[in-house]
Amino acid sequence: MLQSEPKISWPEVVEFIGQLNHDLRNHLNALELQSAFVAEIVEGAEAKQEIKRLRELSAELGAHLQKLSASLAKIRPSVMAYSAREFVEDLRAHFTSEQPEHAAEVEWEVSLGAEASEIDPQLLTEAFSELLANAFTHSRGAGPIIFEAKSGKNAVEFVLREPKTQFEGTTEGWATRPLTKVRHGHYALGLFRARSIFEAHHATFRAQFNPATSLFRTTVSLPRAAQ
């Protein structure tokens, strides 16, 4: 008789990954200390070079685990009243600095006045940066990626329009299922965390694909602060 698959909640998964991450990093710290000791007592330039490379690989793995921990960290926004226009300017500067090779491929359409929202600028920048990075990663089509920021009813609306060469699947429940598409170094956590950040700001998050125009549209509606 086949056993049914275990039913595990997402908090339990997060706790397990966090503990495993912690244990592995303890081993890596011990490996680093041992490698440093060996580097002091070993003789020969070639051997020292190999130990240096070993320590670099250990550091890379440690950084990867640290990034994984950050992607699973509980979202606790520290909000402040922030000009929506200034936030978009900050986001554009951040994107240009982090991805200069793609800076010219994004068109920024901003039609904002004095609108402001209660936000955590660092977290919200992380979330929008993930949307932009994702646009360049999956089935990028010809033409510019457009980031639009405008005033909506009681909200500031951010709209990202991406040309796609293809799109399979559905946008229903978009970015609500982590760990569904796992590949080397990627675990489908980026968009899941981005959506969680938007929801922590009481924003709505919608994704739509228009097969007639091959455009993928992501809309984030962020409540405006009381004037």
C-alpha positions as CSV (number, residue, x, y, z in Angstrom):
1,M,0.0,0.0,0.0
2,L,1.4,3.4,-1.0
3,Q,1.8,6.0,1.7
4,S,0.2,9.4,1.0
5,E,2.6,12.3,0.6
6,P,3.2,14.2,3.9
7,K,1.4,17.5,4.3
8,I,3.9,20.1,5.4
9,S,3.2,23.7,6.0
10,W,5.3,26.5,4.6
11,P,6.5,27.7,8.1
12,E,7.7,24.1,8.7
13,V,9.6,24.2,5.4
14,V,11.2,27.6,6.3
15,E,12.2,26.3,9.8
16,F,13.8,23.2,8.3
17,I,15.7,25.1,5.6
18,G,16.8,27.6,8.3
19,Q,18.1,24.9,10.6
20,L,19.9,23.1,7.7
21,N,21.4,26.3,6.6
22,H,22.7,27.0,10.1
23,D,24.2,23.6,10.4
24,L,25.9,23.7,7.0
25,R,27.4,27.2,7.8
26,N,28.8,25.8,11.0
27,H,30.6,23.1,9.0
28,L,31.8,25.7,6.5
29,N,33.2,27.9,9.4
30,A,35.1,24.9,10.7
31,L,36.4,24.1,7.2
32,E,37.6,27.7,6.8
33,L,39.5,27.6,10.1
34,Q,41.1,24.3,9.2
35,S,42.0,25.6,5.8
36,A,43.6,28.7,7.3
37,F,45.7,26.5,9.6
38,V,46.8,24.2,6.8
39,A,47.8,27.3,4.7
40,E,50.1,28.4,7.5
41,I,52.0,25.1,7.8
42,V,52.0,23.8,4.2
43,E,55.0,24.5,1.9
44,G,55.0,25.0,-1.8
45,A,53.5,27.7,-4.0
46,E,51.2,25.2,-5.8
47,A,49.8,23.8,-2.6
48,K,49.2,27.2,-1.2
49,Q,47.3,28.2,-4.4
50,E,45.1,25.2,-4.2
51,I,44.3,25.9,-0.5
52,K,43.4,29.5,-1.5
53,R,41.0,28.2,-4.1
54,L,39.5,25.8,-1.6
55,R,38.8,28.8,0.8
56,E,37.3,30.8,-2.1
57,L,34.9,27.9,-2.9
58,S,34.0,27.7,0.8
59,A,33.3,31.4,0.9
60,E,31.1,31.2,-2.2
61,L,29.0,28.5,-0.7
62,G,28.7,30.5,2.5
63,A,27.5,33.5,0.6
64,H,25.0,31.4,-1.3
65,L,23.6,30.0,1.9
66,Q,23.4,33.5,3.4
67,K,21.5,34.7,0.4
68,L,19.1,31.8,0.8
69,S,18.6,32.7,4.5
70,A,17.8,36.3,3.4
71,S,15.2,35.2,0.9
72,L,13.4,33.2,3.6
73,A,13.7,35.9,6.3
74,K,10.4,37.1,7.8
75,I,9.3,40.4,6.3
76,R,9.1,43.1,8.9
77,P,8.8,46.5,7.2
78,S,9.8,49.6,8.9
79,V,7.6,52.1,7.1
80,M,7.9,55.8,6.7
81,A,6.0,58.4,4.6
82,Y,7.9,58.5,1.3
83,S,7.3,60.4,-1.9
84,A,6.3,58.0,-4.7
85,R,8.2,60.1,-7.3
86,E,11.4,60.0,-5.2
87,F,11.0,56.3,-4.7
88,V,10.9,55.7,-8.4
89,E,14.0,57.9,-8.9
90,D,15.8,55.9,-6.2
91,L,14.7,52.6,-7.8
92,R,15.9,53.7,-11.2
93,A,19.3,54.7,-9.8
94,H,19.6,51.4,-8.0
95,F,18.7,49.4,-11.1
96,T,21.1,51.4,-13.2
97,S,23.9,50.7,-10.6
98,E,23.1,47.0,-10.2
99,Q,22.4,46.1,-13.8
100,P,24.1,48.7,-16.0
101,E,24.0,46.3,-19.0
102,H,20.2,46.5,-19.0
103,A,19.8,50.2,-18.0
104,A,19.1,51.4,-21.6
105,E,16.5,48.6,-22.1
106,V,14.0,49.9,-19.6
107,E,11.7,52.9,-20.3
108,W,10.5,54.7,-17.3
109,E,7.1,56.5,-17.7
110,V,6.4,58.5,-14.5
111,S,3.3,60.7,-14.1
112,L,3.3,61.4,-10.5
113,G,2.9,64.5,-8.4
114,A,3.0,64.8,-4.6
115,E,1.7,61.3,-3.9
116,A,3.2,59.5,-1.0
117,S,2.9,56.1,0.6
118,E,3.9,54.5,3.9
119,I,6.8,52.2,2.8
120,D,10.0,50.5,3.8
121,P,12.1,51.8,0.9
122,Q,14.8,49.1,1.2
123,L,12.3,46.2,1.1
124,L,10.2,47.8,-1.7
125,T,13.3,48.4,-3.8
126,E,14.2,44.7,-3.3
127,A,10.8,43.6,-4.5
128,F,10.7,45.8,-7.6
129,S,14.3,44.9,-8.4
130,E,13.3,41.3,-8.4
131,L,10.4,42.0,-10.9
132,L,12.9,43.8,-13.2
133,A,15.5,41.1,-13.0
134,N,12.9,38.4,-13.7
135,A,11.8,40.3,-16.8
136,F,15.3,39.9,-18.3
137,T,15.6,36.2,-17.3
138,H,12.5,34.4,-18.7
139,S,11.6,34.4,-22.4
140,R,12.5,38.0,-23.1
141,G,10.9,39.3,-26.3
142,A,12.0,42.1,-28.6
143,G,11.3,45.6,-27.5
144,P,11.8,47.7,-24.4
145,I,10.6,46.8,-20.9
146,I,8.3,49.6,-19.7
147,F,8.1,50.6,-16.0
148,E,5.1,52.9,-15.5
149,A,4.3,54.8,-12.3
150,K,1.0,56.7,-12.0
151,S,-1.6,57.9,-9.6
152,G,-4.7,55.7,-9.3
153,K,-7.8,55.8,-7.1
154,N,-6.5,56.0,-3.5
155,A,-3.3,54.3,-4.7
156,V,0.0,54.7,-6.5
157,E,0.1,52.2,-9.4
158,F,3.3,50.6,-10.7
159,V,2.9,48.7,-14.0
160,L,5.7,46.6,-15.5
161,R,5.1,45.6,-19.2
162,E,7.4,42.9,-20.6
163,P,7.5,41.6,-24.2
164,K,7.6,37.8,-24.2
165,T,8.7,35.3,-26.8
166,Q,6.4,32.7,-25.2
167,F,4.4,32.1,-22.0
168,E,3.2,28.8,-20.8
169,G,1.0,28.2,-17.8
170,T,-1.3,30.5,-16.0
171,T,-1.1,33.7,-14.0
172,E,-3.6,32.4,-11.5
173,G,-1.9,32.4,-8.1
174,W,1.1,34.1,-9.7
175,A,4.2,34.1,-7.3
176,T,2.3,32.3,-4.6
177,R,4.0,28.9,-4.9
178,P,7.7,28.8,-4.0
179,L,10.0,25.9,-4.9
180,T,8.0,24.9,-7.9
181,K,10.7,25.5,-10.6
182,V,14.0,24.5,-9.1
183,R,17.2,24.8,-11.1
184,H,20.9,25.3,-10.3
185,G,21.1,28.2,-7.8
186,H,17.5,29.2,-8.2
187,Y,14.5,27.9,-6.1
188,A,11.5,30.0,-7.2
189,L,11.8,32.2,-4.1
190,G,12.4,35.6,-5.7
191,L,8.9,36.4,-6.9
192,F,7.4,34.7,-3.9
193,R,9.3,37.0,-1.6
194,A,8.6,40.1,-3.8
195,R,4.8,39.3,-3.6
196,S,5.1,38.9,0.2
197,I,6.8,42.3,0.5
198,F,4.1,43.9,-1.5
199,E,1.4,42.3,0.6
200,A,3.2,43.4,3.8
201,H,2.7,46.9,2.4
202,H,-1.0,46.2,2.0
203,A,-0.6,46.5,-1.8
204,T,-2.4,44.4,-4.4
205,F,-0.3,42.4,-6.9
206,R,-1.7,41.3,-10.3
207,A,-0.1,39.5,-13.3
208,Q,-1.7,39.2,-16.7
209,F,-0.5,37.9,-20.1
210,N,-2.0,39.1,-23.4
211,P,-1.3,36.4,-26.0
212,A,-2.4,38.8,-28.8
213,T,0.4,41.3,-28.0
214,S,2.7,38.9,-26.3
215,L,2.9,41.3,-23.4
216,F,3.2,40.3,-19.7
217,R,1.9,42.9,-17.4
218,T,2.5,43.1,-13.7
219,T,0.6,45.7,-11.6
220,V,1.3,46.7,-8.0
221,S,-1.2,49.1,-6.4
222,L,0.2,50.7,-3.3
223,P,-2.1,52.6,-1.0
224,R,-1.4,56.3,-0.7
225,A,-0.7,57.9,2.6
226,A,-3.3,60.2,4.0
227,Q,-2.7,63.8,3.1
